[in-house]
Amino acid sequence: MKILLNILLGILTVQLAHAQSKSISIPMNSTHWNIPADAQFEQFDNRETLVLTTGRATVKGQNFTNGTIEVEVYAKASRSFAGISFREENNNLEEVYMRLHKSGQADAVQYTPMFNNESNWQLYREHQANVTFKANDWNKLRLEVQNQRVEVFINGSYAMTVEQMKTSQKEGQIGLWALFGNRFSNFKVTHAAVDKSTQEKPKTPTDPTIISSWQITSTQSFHKERLDYELFTKAEYTPVTTEESGLLPISKYVKKTSSGGFEQNKEDFIVAKTTIHSEEDDTKLFSFDYSDKIIIYLNGEAIFSGNNSFRLKGVQFMGHLNIDANALYLPLKKGDNIIHCVVIDQANGWGLIGKIE
C-alpha cells in the first residue's frame, strides 16, 4: 500500500510540474485583456494584435510568480517604448522594456521597478543592455523569471540579467506597457514553481562608510516658501534603509502627489536626515548623488544645492546616480551633527545616495 501511495504521489508531482511548465497563449482580444480606452485590437500581418498607444494593459485572470513571459512587438522608425510588466500589485511592479528607436545603443533594453506608480530607470543604469532590433519587423521579448532574478532575451539571444529585482514582490498581475504607440502580438506565459533554494533577501551595504539608513519625511508639493529649516526640525520622520549599494529609492517609501506622468508630474520633495557623531571638532568627506535636485543643510546651515534633472545638461544627459559624483568637506563639531537633504523630484527616479569618510 505504501509503495502504491508513493507511486501515485510521484505521478501527481510529475503532472503538476508539467501543468506548471505548459505555455499558455493569451489571445489578443477583449475577453482576455483589460486595456486603456484608446487601445484597440486589430488584425495586422495575418495575426491578432493589440495596439497600445500609451499606458498599460493587463491580462485577465492571470497571477504570475515565476516562469517565462514573452511577446512580439512590431518595430517602427519613430521613437517608442514597449515592454512587459509583471508582479503588479498596489501600484508596484517589475518592468522590462525595449526602446526600439535605440537599436544598437547601450540603453536599447532597460529594467526598472515601479514604486507607487513611478518609474525609476534613472536609478538603475546597470540594468540596461545594447541590443540590435529588426527594423519594420517583429521583435520578440522574452523574460525568464525565478524569484528575484530575471533573464532577458531579444529575438532568442541573451541580452542581460537582473540578479536582484527591486520591489521584493513575489506575485501579481502580468501585462504590457507602451509609450508613443506600439503593436503587440503572440503573448505567452509559462508558469513555474518557486525555487526556494535560490531565494535571497535584499542585502544591506557592507562598506561602513556608506550611509545605510536615513530618516525621511512624508511627501510635499515643492514650493520654495516651504523650504523652512525650522519646519524640517519639527517634522515627523520615518526610518528607512537603503539598498546594498547605498541607494535610497525614495518612491519605494512615499507616494508622490502626482505620479505616472513622467515630465508632466509636478515637483515634490521630502527631507532626508542623518546624524554624524564626532568625538572632536573634525572634517569629514561627504560623497553623494541625487535625483532630481537637492539642497543640503549641515547643522542648520545650507551648504550645497544642485540640479541633476533629466536632459538639463544636454539631450544625452540621463541624470544617472554615482556616489562619487559630488563631494563636500563637512566641518563637524564635537558631538552630534545633523545633515538634512531636501530632495526634489519630478520624474524617472527619486533617489539619494551618500557616504562619509
N, C-alpha and C positions, 0 to 999 in steps of 0.2 A: 504493500500500500504506500509506504514511504517513497519507494522508487518511482511509483506511478505519479505521486504528487510532485516530485522533483522534475519529472519529465514534462508534466503539464505546466509547471512554473516556467521551465525553460522555453517551452513553446510560446507562452504568453509574453515572455520577455522579448523574444525574437520578433513576435508580431507587433509589439508596442514600438520597438526600435524601428521596424520597417514603416509603421504608420507615421512615426515622427519624422522619418527621413524622406517621405514622399513629397515630391514637388507639387505645389498647388498653383494652378494658373488662375489669376483673377481677371475675369473678362472686363473690358473697358466699357461699362455701361452703368446706368444709374441704379441698377439693382445691387451693385457691389461697391459703389463708391459714394462718399459724401464729398461734394465739390462746391467751390465758391460759385456765386451767382453768375459770374462772367466766364466760367469754364464751360466747355462743351465736348460731347463725344462725336467723333466724325470717322467716316471711312476714308482712309488715305493709304496709298501704296498697297492696295489689296489687303488691308488689315484694319482691325478696330483700334482707334487711337483716342487719347484724351488730350485735348488742347487746354493747357493750363496757362492763363495769362500771367497772373501774379498771385502768389499765395500758396495754400496748402490743401491737398486732397487726402482723405484718409479712407482706408479700406474698412468696409462694414464688417463687424463680427470677427475680426482677426486681432488677437492679442499676441504680441511677439516677445519672446525672451531670448532664445538663441537659435541659430540656424543661418540660412542663406536667403538673401533678398536680391532680386535682380530686375532690371528694367532696361528697355531700349529707348533711346532719345534721338530724335532726328535733328542733326546739326544744321544750323543756319548761319549765314555770314555775319549777321549783326550780333551785337552784344547780348548775351543771355546766360542764365544760370539754371541748372536743372539737377535735382538730386533726390535722394531717398532719406526720409526721416523715419526714426524707429524709437521704440520705448517711450512714446509720447504720453505724458500724463501730467495734469495740473500745470500746463504751460512750460514744462521742461521736456527736453528730448535730445537725442543724438542725431546728427545730420552729416551726411557726406554728399558733396555735390560737385558737378563738373562746371567749369567756367569755359564754355565752348568757344568763346572768342579768344581764349588764351592758349590755344593749341600750341604745344612746343615751348611753353614758358614754365617757369619754376612753380607757379601757383595755378596751374591748369586744373588741379583737383585739390579740394580742401575738405578738412573735417572741422566742425565746430559743435560745441554743446550749445543748446538754447537754455538759458536760465530765465525764468519768469518772462518768457516771450521775447527775449533779447538774444540776438546773435552775438557771438564772441570771437569771431575769427581773428581779430587783431591780436588777441592774447596768445594765440597758439600757432605761431609761424612755423614751428617744427612739424606741424601736421598738414603738409601740402606736398604736392608732387608734380613733376614735369611729365606731361603726357601729350602725345600727338593724337588728335581726333581725326576721324574720317570726315571730310567736308561734304556737305549736301548728301548725307547718308546717315544710316542708323549707327549709333554707338551704344554698346551695352555696358552698363554699370552694374557690377556685382559686388555685394558685401558678404563676407563670411564672418559671422558674429559668434563669439564664445565668451560668455561672462563679460568682462570689461575690455575685451580685446576685439578689434575689428581689422580684417584684412580687406584691401580694396583692389579690385581688378577692373581694367578697362579693356573691352574687346578681347577678353580671355587672357590678357597679360597682366602680371602683377604690377601694381602701382605704388602702394605704401601700406604700412601697418601702424595702427594706433594701439599701443600696448596697454594704455590705461585711459579709457574714456572718462569723461569728467563729471557727468551728472550723478553717478552712482545708482541710477535707476536700473532695476532688474527686469522690468517688463513694461509694456504699454502698447499703444496703437502704432500701426505702420502706415506709411503713405508716401506722397510725392510732394516736392516743393519746386516752384519755378519763380523766376524773376525775369521780366521783359519777354515772356512768352516762349513756351516750348511744347513740343508734341511728344507724347509718351505712348509706348506700346509694349505688349508682351511682359506684363508684370507677373513675377512668380515669387513664391515664398516657400521655403522648406524649413520646417520646424525641427529643432534638435533639443536633446535633453541638456540639462545643466551639468557641466563637468565640475564637480565640487573640488577635484584635485587641483584645478587651476585657478580657483577663486582667490583674489587678492584684495586686501584692504588698501585704501588710499594711504600713501606714505607721507610722512612729515619730513621737513628738512633735517639733514644730518649735519650740515655746516652750522656751527654755533654762532657764526656772525650774522646769519640770515634772520630777519625778523619773522618769526613763525606764527605769531598771534598778534592780533590787533583788537581794539575796541572801536565799534562803529556806531554812528547814529542812524536813525531812520532817514528815508529819502525826503528831500525838499526840492521844489522847483527853484532853479537858480535865478536869483536876483541879487545884484551887488549889495543892495541895502541889507540883505540878510547875513552878510559876512561880518558878523559882530563877534569878536573874540569872547566877550563876556557871555554871550549866549552859548558858545561852544563849551564853556566851563560848567554851565548849568544843565546841559543837555543829558538825556539818558543814553547810555552806551550799552551795546551788546557785544560780548566777547566772541570772536570768530578766529578760525585757524586758516592758514594758507595751505597751498599745495606743496608738494615736495620741493619744487623749485623756489618757493618763497612767494609765488604769485598769489595775490588775493583777488579772486574773481568776484567783484562786488555784487553783481546782479544775482549771484547764487544766493545771497543772503537778504537782499532787499528788492522790493518792486519799484520800478520807475513810475513816475506819474504819467508818462506816455511811453509806449513801447511798441515794437514791431514795425515801425515806420521808417527805419533807417535814418537818413538825414532829415526826414520830416518830423522826427521826435523833437520835443522841447528839451532844453538842457536841464538836468537835475544835478544835485550834489549831495554828498554825505561828508561827514567828518570822521576820519580815522585817527586814533591816537595810540601812542605807545609811550612807556616810561623807561628812561635810561637812568640807572643809578650809578653814580660815580663816587668813589671814596675820597676824591680830592678834586680841586679845580683841574680840568684836563681838556684836551682837544681830541675829538674822535672824527673819523671819516664816515660820512653817511652817503652811501651809493644807492641810487634809486631810479625808478622809472614809473610811468603813469600813463593813463589814458582816460579822457582826452586832455584835460587841463588840471593844474594843481596850484595851490597856494600853501606854503609850509610855514608854520609858526614854531619857534623854539622858545619855551617859557614865556609865551605871550607876545613875542616879537616876530613880525613877518620877516622871513629871511630869504624866501625864494618864491617866484611864480613862473609858470611855464605853460606852453601850449603845444601839444603833440597831435592835434586834430588831423584826421584823415585828409590827405592831399593839401595840407596847409603849406608845406614846403615844396610843392611840385606835384604833378599828376602821378608820379611814381612813388610818392611818399605814403606808405601804408599805415604809419603810426604804430608799428610793432614795438613790443617792450623788450628792453635789455637792461638787466640790473646794473650794469656799469655805464649806462648812458649819461647819467648825471652824478655829480659829486659835490658835496658840501663839507667843509670842515666845521664841526659844531663846537663852539666854546661852552663846555659843560661846567656847571658849578658843582661844588661838593653837595652830595645828596641826590634827590630825585629831580630829573629834568624831563619835561613833557614835550613831545612832538605832536602837534596837531596838523594833519594833512587834509585840506579841503580838496576833495577830488570831484571834478565836474565832468559830466559826460553827456553826449548826445546819442551816439550810436556806435555799433560794431565791436564793442568790447570795453567794459568799465573795469579798470584794473589798477593795482598798486603793487609794487614790489620794492624791497629795500633790505639793506644790510648795514651793520655798524661795525667798524674795525678800529 
